Amino acid sequence: VETTSNFTISRVSYTPDAFILRNFLTPEDSETIMNDATASHMDTAETITEGDTTSRKFCQVSWLPSGGPGTSWLVSSLMQATANLFLT
């Protein structure tokens, strides 16, 4: 089965450098990461805007460690693939 990807990358900030990678993960990758997060008891991400004391849950923001104990093989592989995108 051949599939196509609508992968896009958009810069959202220069300081700090921040990008949005859309359609970078397969549904299977996403499921694996969510299962790993559940197994390691990760909490729901929250964001807070400067000057606003309320937080937003389910903001589609996440942080995953790229190394160290308990790092998923998939996350390590994705970090390498992402680095290669920015270096080419």
Beta strands, then each sheet from edge to edge (+ up, - down):
strand 1: 8-14
strand 2: 17-22
strand 3: 46-48
strand 4: 55-57
sheet 1: 1+ 2-
sheet 2: 3+ 4-
end
